[in-house]
Amino acid sequence: MPSDTLMQAALAATEPARKDFLTAVKAAADEIEGRLRSGRDSGRDSGGRVAKELGSFAAGRIDPRKLAAFSPRATEPHPTVLEALERAAGVMREIALLKEEDFVVEVKAGQRLSRVLADRLAVLGRAFGAAELAALARSGRVASVDADRRLTSYHPDDWSAREREIAPPLVVIADGSTLRLGAVREWMEGNQKIFFVIEGACPPAPMVSLVTPGTWVAQVTDPEAAAEFGSFEGPAACALVPQGAAVFTYDPARGLEASVGSADLKIHGIGPMTVWRQSQDLTTLERMEARGGLSVETSGASNGSGVTGPVEPADRLAAWLLSQTDLPSSD
């Protein structure tokens, strides 16, 4: 396992995104539970409801039962809807109570990194499944199969652009032989943050696979060199690598800062990672260094999900729940 110093650095770097995610989940849980209480109260003891709304001033002066007769009688939601909302709220509450260690995953030699990460993100993504289920319940399109699919495991491939804006971050303790990052690149959208702590022999430039015009990417040996990871508005990936690997930081706004030193890098096969594959990554980094980064226009760029500018994290998931943005048209 990495030293306590490295782990604390990784957890501190992902803390802002983790708090944003948990705050948004709690806000959405409050919204769902409020709607649930409202639904249960609909059509029940209308006289008592009116009396409560009028308060003590009306006591002894107004007959709430007679007044209630002039109010439209709300109908209680179907039991299936109430059950769906209860289940959604329960999952939200469970996720809102997660600790920082629940956002840490270990990938050992011989394991497939993308599968391990997908499994953990799918567990955390149940918050999005719960929000979608609540929206479906409100629209009258809920079914038991929907609940089971969304609340048990919700794969990151199924997340909407809006959901990716509050993507749960991960700290990944990974053996260097597992750093095949092609599939992980597909999830680097919205505000996804992944911080790798690499153990064992490490390829010279594995993180270059994640570089895109709108993604902040770094490969460093000193945690302080990754200070901008947590504050970047958009997807970001960083790896703490052992001495001997290349060191670089790619910031979409400023370009590439690198210290490749390829003459000193010794490339050899590491597990399934061939010398040729590692050489390709290193060559890519060297060419980027020669150009100063990617030849792209970055001014005014969004964070990759079509959403520009900062958004208050506590409002993101709750606002999506209310608007039902990106709600699937059918299942």
Secondary structure, 3 states (H helix, E strand, C coil): CCCHHHHHHHHHHHHHHHHHHHHHHHHHHHHHHHHHHHHHHCCCCHHHHHHHHHCHHHCCCCCHHHHHHCCCCCCCCCHHHHHHHHHHHHHHHHHHCCCHHHHEEEECCCCCHHHHHHHHHHHHCHHHHHHHHHHHHHHCCCCHHHHHHHHHCCCHHHCCHHHHCCCCCEEEEEEHHHCCCHHHHCCCCCCCEEEEEEECCCCCCHHHHHCCCCCEEEEECCHHHHCCCCCCCCCEEEEECCCCCCEEEEECCCEEEEECCHHHCCCCCECCECHHHHHHHHHHHHHHHHHCCCCCCCCCCCCCCCCCCCCCHHHHHHHHHHHCCCCCCCC
